[in-house]
Amino acid sequence: MIANTIHTNTFTDPINTLKVWKEALHHIQIHAKVLGTNSEVLEFIADKFERAESAGYEKEDLAALIKIFR
């Protein structure tokens, strides 16, 4: 599904937006902090969500993350 979205360049009208994914990740980060779990990977991913949001992709599909790497 993600690969097809990237291949067809159809990032708009997603089921869940990058903003929703970012918010979900934030909740996971909170739980990791409470549990004392290493959250380096979560922080790395959160940084990519921030970059995508700053670039104006927050209303697009998760696959739009690829755009910040192009």
Summary of the structure (lengths in Angstrom):
residues: 70
radius of gyration: 12.9
end to end distance: 19.4
largest distance: 40.7
contacts: 174
relative contact order: 0.24
helix: 69%
strand: 3%
